[in-house]
Amino acid sequence: MTGRVAVVTGAGGGIGREIAVGLARRGVHVAASDVRPGPAEETARLVRALGVDASAHAVDVSDPEAVAALPDAVLAAHGACHVLVNNAGVTSAGSFEKETLEDIRWIVDINLWGVVHGCHAFLPVLRRQDEAHIVNMASMVGLLGLPHNAVYALTKGAVRSFSEALRGELVGTAIGLTTVFPGAHRTGITETARGSQRALLAEMGRSRLAPALMRSPTKLAEQVVRAVEKDRARVVGGIDARALDAWARLAPGRTGPLGRITGRADR
């Protein structure tokens, strides 16, 4: 890993920042990308403090032209790119019937198209490397679609299927691909949530119970870095994500009991 270069989207905080720092601890130079310039610069500063190079890039992953320009900016700053981490994401919660089409397009543009834009823009660069790797951030709802998270599940389920197919296409190349399925982590994602349960999500993220309900992303980031090193197909992060993974295998499609529980908050 030492001397390699990684691009991390959504690197301004949460899981993205922890992955950037975890890679830097392995000697990886980091291009920190985020829609917010200030947090991207702060992550770059944290990375430089670990003795490697870092650059900050203000990029909206839902904008195809902005993402298409990012590889050249990274090559200008670092001369290469070996690892792409498509981490940027947002969330939504509540009844699908109460979602607006505007909010649905917003989450699809970031969570799904952001991953597609990143892979499409960087694959030509990654193919020129002796070794390269892609990390696509899904969610535990990509393992089992949770009721009252239908739009979020739409995007993360699509990321899962896309990533599995792309990993298969890349067999025989020097490019690996890992799909990550995090459970509930403290990332700040609840603050920008949309949907009829957005206020409940934001309150949960700020509550005193948050440390018990949501784990620190540090351990997950370490799992992701090891997955890059070992070319693992997937990372399932957290006991809640592992429980949903088991449920999906043992009782596929049976989400009715979960719907009765989550529906109470939407009445």
N, C-alpha and C positions, 0 to 999 in steps of 0.2 A: 504493500500500500504506500510505502514511503515515496514521496516525490510525485505521486499521481495527482490528478486534478478532478475535483467533483463539483458539479452544479447542484444546488439544493434550492428548489422553489418553496415558497412559504417559509423561508428561513428566518423570518423576523421574530419568531417566538415558538413556544410549544415544542412539538415533536421535531419540526424542521430545524430549529436552533440546536436542539440536543443532538440531532444527527450530524449537523455541521461541526459541532464541537467534538463529537465522538470520532469523526473522520480525521479532524485536525490532530487529535491525540495519537493517531496512527501515522502521522506525518503527511497527511493529504492536504494539498492546497485547495481552498474552497472559494467558489463563486457563489455568494449568498444573494439569492433573488427573492424579492418580496414586492407586493404592490405598494407597500409603505416604505419610502426611502430611509426614514430614520431608523426603524427596527433592523432593516437590512444592514445599515452601516454599523449598528451596535453589534450584530452578530459577527460581522467582519472584524471588528475590533477584538472581540473575544477570541476569535480564531488566531489573529496575529499574535495575541498574547501567549499562545502556545508554540510560537516559533515557526509558523508556516505562513505562506502568503495568502492573502484574501482580497477579494474585490466585492463590491456591493452593486447590485443592479436593480433598479426599480422597474418591475415588469408585471403587467396584468396578464396572467396566463390565459384568460379568456379571449385575449386579443391575438389573433394568429400572426399579424404582422409584427407585433412586439416580440412574440416568442421566436419568430423566424429570424429576427435580428440578433437574438441573444447568443447563438453560437459564435458569430463573428466577434462579438464583444468579449466573450470568454477567451477565445483564441488570442485576441489582441492583448488581454490582460495576463494570460497564463501560458499561451503557446500550445495548449492541448486540452483535451477533455476525455477522461476515462470513465467517470461515473456520473450518471444522471439520476437525481432523486426527484421524482414528480410528487411532491408532498402537499402543495398548496390545496386548500380545501375549505369549504363552508358547510353549514348544516341547516337543517330545517326539521321541525317537529310539529305534529298535529294531524288532524284529519285531512286526507287527500282532498275531500270535497271542499274544504275551506281554503285550500291553496289557490293563489292567483296564478295565472299563466305567466305573469311577469316574474314572480318568485321562482316558478319552476324553471324558466329559461335561465335565470340567474344562477341557480345551483348546478344545472346541467352544464352551462358554459364554463364554470370554474372546475367542478369536480371531474367531469368527464372530458369535455373538450380541452381542458388544461392539460390532462394526461396525454391526449392524442396529439395536441400541438407540440408538446415537449418531445415525445418520441419521434414524431415526423421531422421535426427540425434538427434533432441531434443524432439520429441514426447514421447519416452520412459521415459525421465526424467520428462517432464511435467505431465505425467500421474501419477507419484508418489506424486504429490503435492495435497494439499487440494483444491487449486484453482490455475489456470494457464491461460495464454492468449498468443495468437500468433497475431502479427501484420505483414501483408504482404503489401509491398509498390507497388502499381500499378501506375497509372497516369491517367490524364484526357483522354489520348488517349486510355485507356482501356475502357472508356465509349463510345467513338466514334473514330473509326480509322481515323486519320487525313492523308490526302494525303501528300506525300513527308515526311512522318514519318512512312512508312509502316513496316519497320523492328522493330522500337521501338514499334509500335502498336502491332505487332506480339507478342512481349514478354509481354507487359502489358495486352493485352487482354487475353493471356493465364494465367497470374497471377490472373486476375479477375475470370475466370472460375474455375481454380484450387481452389482458396480460397473459392468461394461460395460452391463448392462441398465438400471441407474439413470441412467447418463450419457445413454443414448438417450432415456429418459423425460423428462429435463430439457432436451432440445434445445428451443430457443425460449423458455427462461426465462433469467433472469440468473444462474443457478447452474451453475457448471462442476464437473467431477469428474475427479480424477486418481487412477489406481491405481498403486501403487509396488511394484516387484518387486526388493527388495534381495538381493544375494548375501550372503556371509559378512562380517559386520561385528562389531566389538568393542562389544557392547551390554550384557553381563551376563546375557543371556537364558539362557546355558548353565548358569548357577548354579542356576536354578530348574527345569531340564528334568526331565521324567519319561520313563518308558520303560526298557527293558532296557539301553539304551546311555547312560543319563543320566550315569553315572560317567565314561565315556569323553568325553562332551561337556564335562562340567565340567573334567576334566583338560586337555582341549585348550584351553579358554578361559583356563586359568591357566598354560599352558606357555610356555616361552621362544619357541616358534615362533608363538605367537598373533599377534604383530604382522605376521608374514609371511603367515599363513593368513587373518587377519581384518583388514579395513581399518578405519580410523577412520571413524565415521559423519559426520564434518564435511562431506566432499565430497558425500555423498548428500543431506544436509540442504540444501545449497545447490542441488542439482538439483531438490529438491522445491519449494523456494521459487520458483525460476524457473518451474517447471511451473505453480504457482499463478498467477504473473504472466501467463504466456502461455496459460493454459487448455489445457495439454497433456493428452492422454488417458492417458498412462502414462509412468512413469520406470522404466528397467531399470538397476539400479545395480551395477556391478562386472563385471569380466571373466568371472567364473564365471556370473553371471546372464545375461550376453549369450551365453555359450557354450551354456547350457541353452536359451535362447530359439532359437538357431540349430538346436540338435539337435531341438527340438520341431517346427520347421518342416520340416527335412530328413528326419527319421526319426520321425514322430509315433507315439507309443505304444511305441517300441522301447526298453524300459528293462531288458531282460535283462542286457546287459553291465554295467550299473551295479549290478544286483542281485547279480551274482557278486562284485563288488568290496566292496560295503557289507555283504554277508552274512558276510564273514570275521570282522568284529568282533562278530558276534552269536552265534558258535558257542561 
